[in-house]
Amino acid sequence: MFWIHLLLLLTVIFVGIRYGGIAFGLLGGLGVSVMTFVFGITPGQPPIGVMLIILAVVAASATLEATGGLKLLVRFAERLLRKHPEHIVYLGPLCTYTLTVLVGTGHSVYPLLPVIYDVSYKKGIRPERPMAMATVASQMGITASPIAAAAAVVMATAADNSLDINLVNVLMVTIPATLGGLLIGCTWSLKRGKDLDKDPEFQARLQDEEFRNSLVDPEQEGNAQDSAKQEQTAKRGLSVFLLGILSVVILALFSKQLLPEGVGMSVAIQFMMLSVGAVILLATNISPKRIVSSNVFTAGMSAVITIFGIAWFSDTIIGHHKPYIIEMVSGMVNVYPWTFAIAMFVISAFLKSQAAALTVALPLGFALGIDPVVLIGVLPACYAYFFFPFYPSDLAGISFDRSGTTRIGKYVLNHSFMLPGFIGVGSATVLGYFISMMVN
């Protein structure tokens, strides 16, 4: 019956890929219904703790976006990129990575992508080099963010398994590991593809006047300056938000001294991030309607529904068949525990969400008795949805690169993000494994 149920899960995932967005969550709920009424299996536990943390973080990040603080961050990054265009292959991905670490979502990459294209093209650098790596970097930053959904999953799952895993223990591994993988990927990207003046395909397209005129947009040279009032509101909102992130990190460092007995760090993140959003709201006096209409809020709610359904469905299957699964794979992971990274990678490639992949994989990892040090070390492997080039940030990178060098290949999988993704994530996972062994 396990293989029948697994086939049902894979069917839900493949249909979810076809529809995208919250379809994974809705179809996951349908899967739970089928398991309950057709197979007579008691539903597993929905990931309530994870969902609540994501909701709190999304509320704070969406409030920041409503103040204009996110645009302000992007403007700082744009100034840096235009000041040092010759280093765009490194600086572009570093900026998208940093934005994700600070805001907790890779969807913050979109405003920067046209800037990265514009700077690289005007400097004569093949846009594919920084563009592909920048979209990959924006997702690699998720496991390095103290307020991202992935961190929430790690903390909540550890608490459920009565493990004393500190947020700082996780970040001490994921930040240097993902940063190292990012830099390795950027270094490889320096010489990828032909320079535009030596690319026969690009030169042939350049003969078309309409194509030639579309390559440079004069309006992209710089963003219009906000009014003084908007500028002050954005600065105030951004200051409160950054102080809030710092407070969460400090609380994680000294949780035993600062938190009352019985209050876990996962719960603390929930009320802390709601508090950050509240302070931003009171300090800037923005309209709450702007919060719920922001891009971050929309993307965050989609993530919550996705995790709700698909994680609940997978927990139902894993919980029911846990003894069989453990017997089947325990021999391999006991001898080669690092192979669990491959399982996480494969799950992520289909689920299109690091938080969802971790929600499915981590409980299984703990049930298999894998050392938490190993699990923390291989966390970067939970990002693999670059494998199929249909994630929104990848599609945005293709759209914003008007030179056409960032693209999906003739055979779909030979796309611009495949090698940067494998190099960046693979390097980060190897680095994370050894760093975790040293520091934990």
Disulfide bonds with the S-S distance in Angstrom:
none
